[in-house]
Protein backbone atom coordinates (compact mmCIF):
# COMPACT_ATOMS: atom_id res chain seq x y z
CA UNK A 1 0.00 0.00 0.00
CA UNK A 2 1.53 3.29 -1.13
CA UNK A 3 1.71 6.15 1.31
CA UNK A 4 -0.55 9.07 0.49
CA UNK A 5 1.37 12.29 -0.14
CA UNK A 6 0.89 14.84 2.59
CA UNK A 7 0.04 18.26 1.27
CA UNK A 8 2.22 20.85 2.91
CA UNK A 9 1.46 24.51 2.74
CA UNK A 10 3.82 27.32 3.46
CA UNK A 11 3.33 29.47 6.51
CA UNK A 12 2.49 32.33 4.16
CA UNK A 13 -0.25 30.37 2.39
CA UNK A 14 -1.80 29.26 5.68
CA UNK A 15 -1.69 32.81 7.01
CA UNK A 16 -3.35 34.11 3.86
CA UNK A 17 -6.11 31.49 4.11
CA UNK A 18 -6.70 32.51 7.72
CA UNK A 19 -6.84 36.22 6.81
CA UNK A 20 -9.31 35.53 3.98
CA UNK A 21 -11.51 33.48 6.30
CA UNK A 22 -11.42 36.23 8.97
CA UNK A 23 -12.37 38.85 6.38
CA UNK A 24 -15.25 36.76 5.05
CA UNK A 25 -16.60 35.88 8.49
CA UNK A 26 -16.10 39.11 10.48
CA UNK A 27 -16.00 41.61 7.62
CA UNK A 28 -12.65 43.13 8.59
CA UNK A 29 -9.00 42.22 9.04
CA UNK A 30 -5.68 43.95 9.73
CA UNK A 31 -2.59 42.93 7.76
CA UNK A 32 1.08 43.96 7.81
CA UNK A 33 2.59 44.98 4.47
CA UNK A 34 5.88 43.40 3.39
CA UNK A 35 6.10 44.50 -0.25
CA UNK A 36 7.14 47.86 -1.68
CA UNK A 37 4.94 48.09 -4.79
CA UNK A 38 2.59 50.69 -3.24
CA UNK A 39 5.25 53.27 -2.35
CA UNK A 40 4.82 56.10 -1.40
CA UNK A 41 1.22 55.60 -0.16
CA UNK A 42 1.89 52.31 1.64
CA UNK A 43 5.29 51.33 3.08
CA UNK A 44 6.73 48.00 4.18
CA UNK A 45 5.74 47.55 7.82
CA UNK A 46 2.50 49.54 7.55
CA UNK A 47 -0.64 47.82 8.82
CA UNK A 48 -3.68 47.86 6.53
CA UNK A 49 -7.24 47.89 7.86
CA UNK A 50 -9.37 46.09 5.30
CA UNK A 51 -13.16 45.78 5.21
CA UNK A 52 -15.14 43.32 3.13
CA UNK A 53 -16.79 44.70 0.01
CA UNK A 54 -20.49 43.92 0.34
CA UNK A 55 -22.81 46.18 -1.60
CA UNK A 56 -20.57 49.07 -2.64
CA UNK A 57 -18.10 48.20 -5.39
CA UNK A 58 -14.60 49.60 -5.36
CA UNK A 59 -13.97 52.55 -7.63
CA UNK A 60 -10.85 53.59 -9.56
CA UNK A 61 -8.40 55.11 -7.09
CA UNK A 62 -9.41 52.81 -4.21
CA UNK A 63 -6.85 50.39 -2.77
CA UNK A 64 -8.25 46.85 -2.63
CA UNK A 65 -7.10 43.48 -1.33
CA UNK A 66 -7.16 40.55 -3.75
CA UNK A 67 -6.19 36.91 -3.54
CA UNK A 68 -4.40 35.23 -6.39
CA UNK A 69 -2.35 32.03 -6.46
CA UNK A 70 -2.28 31.76 -2.67
CA UNK A 71 -1.02 35.32 -2.16
CA UNK A 72 -2.68 38.50 -1.02
CA UNK A 73 -2.10 41.65 -3.06
CA UNK A 74 -3.08 45.20 -2.06
CA UNK A 75 -3.05 47.45 -5.13
CA UNK A 76 -4.96 50.44 -6.46
CA UNK A 77 -7.95 50.02 -8.78
CA UNK A 78 -7.13 51.46 -12.20
CA UNK A 79 -10.20 50.33 -14.11
CA UNK A 80 -13.26 48.16 -13.75
CA UNK A 81 -14.85 46.52 -16.76
CA UNK A 82 -18.37 45.12 -16.94
CA UNK A 83 -18.54 41.75 -18.70
CA UNK A 84 -21.37 39.25 -19.15
CA UNK A 85 -19.74 36.95 -16.57
CA UNK A 86 -19.21 39.76 -14.00
CA UNK A 87 -16.96 42.70 -13.26
CA UNK A 88 -13.24 42.51 -13.97
CA UNK A 89 -10.85 44.70 -12.02
CA UNK A 90 -7.55 46.05 -13.32
CA UNK A 91 -5.11 46.95 -10.55
CA UNK A 92 -1.62 48.41 -10.33
CA UNK A 93 0.87 49.13 -7.58
CA UNK A 94 1.62 52.84 -7.24
CA UNK A 95 5.35 52.35 -7.91
CA UNK A 96 4.98 49.70 -10.61
CA UNK A 97 4.95 50.66 -14.29
CA UNK A 98 2.50 48.04 -15.58
CA UNK A 99 -0.97 46.84 -14.63
CA UNK A 100 -1.63 43.52 -12.91
CA UNK A 101 -3.55 40.88 -14.88
CA UNK A 102 -7.31 41.49 -14.52
CA UNK A 103 -8.96 40.17 -11.35
CA UNK A 104 -12.42 38.65 -11.19
CA UNK A 105 -14.98 39.55 -8.55
CA UNK A 106 -14.22 36.27 -6.75
CA UNK A 107 -10.59 37.28 -6.23
CA UNK A 108 -11.48 40.74 -4.88
CA UNK A 109 -11.68 40.43 -1.08
CA UNK A 110 -12.00 43.88 0.40
CA UNK A 111 -11.12 47.54 0.40
CA UNK A 112 -8.28 49.13 2.35
CA UNK A 113 -9.93 51.76 4.55
CA UNK A 114 -6.93 52.86 6.62
CA UNK A 115 -3.15 52.61 6.74
CA UNK A 116 -1.50 52.54 10.17
CA UNK A 117 2.06 53.83 10.26
CA UNK A 118 3.42 53.89 13.78
CA UNK A 119 0.82 55.72 15.87
CA UNK A 120 -0.70 57.53 12.88
CA UNK A 121 -3.73 56.42 10.89
CA UNK A 122 -3.61 57.51 7.24
CA UNK A 123 -5.98 57.38 4.31
CA UNK A 124 -4.99 55.13 1.39
CA UNK A 125 -6.05 57.86 -1.07
CA UNK A 126 -3.21 59.29 -3.13
CA UNK A 127 -2.70 63.08 -3.16
CA UNK A 128 -1.24 64.88 -6.17
CA UNK A 129 2.32 64.89 -4.76
CA UNK A 130 1.93 61.11 -4.24
CA UNK A 131 1.03 60.67 -7.90
CA UNK A 132 4.21 62.47 -8.92
CA UNK A 133 6.32 60.44 -6.48
CA UNK A 134 4.72 57.21 -7.77
CA UNK A 135 5.57 58.19 -11.34
CA UNK A 136 9.24 58.60 -10.39
CA UNK A 137 9.38 55.45 -8.25
CA UNK A 138 8.01 53.22 -10.98
CA UNK A 139 10.72 54.40 -13.36
CA UNK A 140 13.80 54.31 -11.16
CA UNK A 141 15.15 51.51 -8.98
CA UNK A 142 17.89 53.88 -7.82
CA UNK A 143 15.35 56.43 -6.63
CA UNK A 144 13.34 53.67 -4.89
CA UNK A 145 16.45 52.50 -3.03
CA UNK A 146 17.27 56.08 -2.06
CA UNK A 147 13.74 56.70 -0.76
CA UNK A 148 13.78 53.50 1.28
CA UNK A 149 17.21 54.43 2.62
CA UNK A 150 16.30 57.98 3.66
CA UNK A 151 12.79 57.08 4.84
CA UNK A 152 14.15 55.24 7.85
CA UNK A 153 14.70 51.73 6.56
CA UNK A 154 18.44 52.09 7.34
CA UNK A 155 19.95 50.77 10.57
CA UNK A 156 20.34 53.12 13.53
CA UNK A 157 24.01 52.26 14.13
CA UNK A 158 27.00 51.39 11.97
CA UNK A 159 26.47 47.69 12.68
CA UNK A 160 24.30 45.85 10.24
CA UNK A 161 25.11 48.13 7.32
CA UNK A 162 25.52 45.21 4.92
CA UNK A 163 22.26 43.66 6.11
CA UNK A 164 20.54 46.99 5.55
CA UNK A 165 21.90 47.26 2.00
CA UNK A 166 20.57 43.75 1.28
CA UNK A 167 17.16 44.70 2.74
CA UNK A 168 16.95 47.80 0.51
CA UNK A 169 17.81 45.68 -2.56
CA UNK A 170 15.21 43.08 -1.53
CA UNK A 171 12.51 45.75 -1.08
CA UNK A 172 13.35 47.18 -4.49
CA UNK A 173 12.97 43.72 -6.08
CA UNK A 174 9.71 43.20 -4.19
CA UNK A 175 8.26 46.33 -5.74
CA UNK A 176 7.21 44.32 -8.78
CA UNK A 177 5.73 41.45 -6.79
CA UNK A 178 3.58 43.05 -4.12
CA UNK A 179 2.76 41.03 -1.09
CA UNK A 180 0.82 41.49 2.09
CA UNK A 181 1.97 39.40 5.05
CA UNK A 182 -0.94 37.84 6.92
CA UNK A 183 0.29 38.56 10.43
CA UNK A 184 -2.53 40.11 12.41
Secondary structure, DSSP 8 states (H G I E B T S, - for coil): ----------HHHHHHHHHHHHHHHHSEEEEEE---TTTTTS-TT-EEEEEE-SSS---TT-EEEEEETTEEEEEEEEEEEEETTEEEEEEE-TT-SS----EETTTEEEEEEEEEETTEEE-S---HHHHHHHHHHTT-HHHHHHHHIIIIIS-SSSTTHHHHHHHHHHHHHHTTS--EE---
